[in-house]
Amino acid sequence: MTKTAKRWLIGGAIGLAVLFAAAFAIAVIIPHDSRVRLESYGKSESVLLDSEEYEQMIADKRSFLIMVNRPGCIRTDDMSTWFLEYPEEMQFKYYSIGWAHAKDTSLHNYVKYAPSIAVIRSGEVIAWLDADSEEDEKYFGDPEELKTWLKKYIIF
C-alpha cells in the first residue's frame, strides 16, 4: 500500500470516528424534550370518550390528555373550568372518560380513583394524578399547581 493510500485510509477512519462521536452526542448526551405535543391547541374543549374509543386512541398511538371523572364531582368541574380559564397559549383539546368506562380500559392499570388526569404519549401513559395521594392533592385544589404539573408533561 502506498503512503498516499495509507493517509487516505487513516483520514477516512478518523472522519468516521468524528462522525460517530457527533451522532452519539446528538442522540444521547444532548437532552431531548420528553414532553407531549397534543393534537390540538388554541381553544380548551372536552371530548367525551367511552372505553372503546379510548382503547382505539391507545391502539392508534395517539398523544393526549384525559380526565377521568365521576358525575357531579366538584373537583372535575373545577379542573374543567380551570382549563377554560388558562391563557390562550395553554388552551388545548382534552378528552374525558367517566369512571364507569375507565375501569374497563388499560387506563385502570394506572388510575385507581376518580377524578384523575393522565397524560398519554404515543399510546403510553407517561404521567397521572392520583386522587388518593397526599402528594397529588395540591394539583386538585389549585389551578396554578395543576398548570405547573401540566407544563412538566405537555408542550405549550
C-alpha positions as CSV (number, residue, x, y, z in Angstrom):
1,M,0.0,0.0,0.0
2,T,1.3,3.4,-0.9
3,K,1.9,6.2,1.5
4,T,-0.9,8.2,0.0
5,A,-3.4,5.3,0.3
6,K,-2.5,4.9,3.9
7,R,-3.1,8.6,4.6
8,W,-6.5,8.4,2.9
9,L,-7.3,5.3,4.9
10,I,-6.3,6.8,8.2
11,G,-8.1,10.1,7.4
12,G,-11.2,8.2,6.5
13,A,-11.1,6.3,9.8
14,I,-10.7,9.5,11.7
15,G,-13.5,11.1,9.8
16,L,-15.8,8.2,10.6
17,A,-14.9,8.3,14.3
18,V,-15.7,12.0,14.4
19,L,-19.0,11.4,12.7
20,F,-20.0,8.6,15.1
21,A,-19.0,10.7,18.1
22,A,-21.1,13.6,16.9
23,A,-24.1,11.3,16.2
24,F,-23.7,9.9,19.7
25,A,-23.6,13.4,21.3
26,I,-26.8,14.3,19.5
27,A,-28.6,11.1,20.3
28,V,-27.5,10.5,23.9
29,I,-25.8,13.5,25.5
30,I,-27.9,16.4,24.4
31,P,-31.2,16.2,26.3
32,H,-34.4,15.8,24.3
33,D,-37.8,17.3,25.3
34,S,-39.8,14.3,26.5
35,R,-43.0,16.3,26.9
36,V,-46.1,15.5,24.9
37,R,-47.2,17.6,21.9
38,L,-51.0,17.5,22.0
39,E,-53.0,17.2,18.8
40,S,-55.0,20.4,19.1
41,Y,-54.3,23.8,20.7
42,G,-56.0,27.2,20.8
43,K,-59.3,26.5,22.5
44,S,-59.9,24.4,25.5
45,E,-62.6,21.8,24.9
46,S,-63.5,18.4,26.2
47,V,-64.4,15.4,24.1
48,L,-66.2,12.6,25.9
49,L,-65.0,9.1,25.2
50,D,-66.3,5.6,26.1
51,S,-64.0,2.7,26.8
52,E,-63.9,1.5,23.2
53,E,-62.9,5.0,21.8
54,Y,-60.2,5.3,24.5
55,E,-58.7,1.9,23.6
56,Q,-58.8,2.8,19.9
57,M,-56.8,6.0,20.6
58,I,-54.3,3.9,22.5
59,A,-54.1,1.4,19.7
60,D,-53.6,4.3,17.2
61,K,-50.6,5.5,19.4
62,R,-52.1,9.0,19.9
63,S,-50.9,11.6,22.3
64,F,-53.4,13.3,24.5
65,L,-54.6,14.3,28.0
66,I,-57.5,12.5,29.5
67,M,-59.6,13.4,32.6
68,V,-61.3,10.6,34.4
69,N,-64.4,11.9,36.1
70,R,-67.5,11.0,38.1
71,P,-70.9,12.6,37.6
72,G,-71.4,15.5,39.9
73,C,-67.8,15.6,41.0
74,I,-66.9,19.1,42.1
75,R,-63.1,18.6,41.5
76,T,-63.7,17.5,37.9
77,D,-65.9,20.5,37.3
78,D,-63.3,22.8,38.9
79,M,-60.5,21.4,36.7
80,S,-62.6,21.7,33.5
81,T,-63.2,25.3,34.4
82,W,-59.5,26.0,35.0
83,F,-58.7,24.6,31.6
84,L,-61.1,27.2,30.1
85,E,-59.5,30.0,32.1
86,Y,-55.9,29.2,31.3
87,P,-54.2,31.8,28.9
88,E,-54.8,31.2,25.2
89,E,-51.4,29.6,24.7
90,M,-52.3,26.9,27.2
91,Q,-55.7,26.1,25.8
92,F,-56.0,22.6,24.3
93,K,-58.4,19.9,23.4
94,Y,-58.6,17.2,26.1
95,Y,-60.6,14.1,26.5
96,S,-62.7,12.9,29.4
97,I,-64.0,9.5,30.3
98,G,-66.4,8.5,33.0
99,W,-65.1,6.3,35.8
100,A,-67.5,3.5,34.8
101,H,-65.9,3.4,31.4
102,A,-62.3,4.0,32.6
103,K,-62.5,0.9,34.9
104,D,-62.9,-1.2,31.7
105,T,-59.7,0.1,30.0
106,S,-56.0,-0.2,30.2
107,L,-56.0,3.2,31.9
108,H,-57.2,1.4,35.1
109,N,-53.7,-0.1,35.4
110,Y,-52.6,3.5,36.4
111,V,-55.7,5.4,37.6
112,K,-57.4,3.7,40.5
113,Y,-59.6,6.6,41.6
114,A,-61.6,9.5,40.1
115,P,-61.1,12.3,39.5
116,S,-57.8,12.0,37.8
117,I,-55.8,13.2,34.8
118,A,-53.4,11.2,32.7
119,V,-51.0,12.2,30.0
120,I,-50.7,9.8,27.1
121,R,-47.7,9.9,24.7
122,S,-47.9,7.7,21.6
123,G,-50.4,5.4,23.3
124,E,-48.5,5.0,26.6
125,V,-49.5,6.6,29.9
126,I,-46.5,8.7,31.0
127,A,-48.0,10.6,34.0
128,W,-51.1,10.7,36.0
129,L,-52.6,12.3,39.1
130,D,-53.7,10.0,41.9
131,A,-56.8,11.3,43.7
132,D,-56.0,9.2,46.7
133,S,-52.4,10.5,47.0
134,E,-51.5,13.2,49.5
135,E,-48.6,14.2,47.3
136,D,-51.0,14.9,44.3
137,E,-53.7,16.7,46.5
138,K,-52.3,20.1,45.7
139,Y,-52.9,19.7,42.0
140,F,-56.6,19.0,42.5
141,G,-57.1,22.1,44.7
142,D,-55.1,24.9,43.0
143,P,-55.2,25.9,39.3
144,E,-51.7,27.2,39.3
145,E,-50.3,24.0,40.8
146,L,-52.2,22.0,38.1
147,K,-50.7,24.3,35.5
148,T,-47.2,23.6,36.8
149,W,-47.8,19.9,36.7
150,L,-49.2,20.1,33.1
151,K,-46.2,22.1,31.9
152,K,-43.9,19.2,33.1
153,Y,-45.5,16.8,30.7
154,I,-47.1,18.9,27.9
155,I,-45.5,21.2,25.4
156,F,-47.4,24.5,25.3
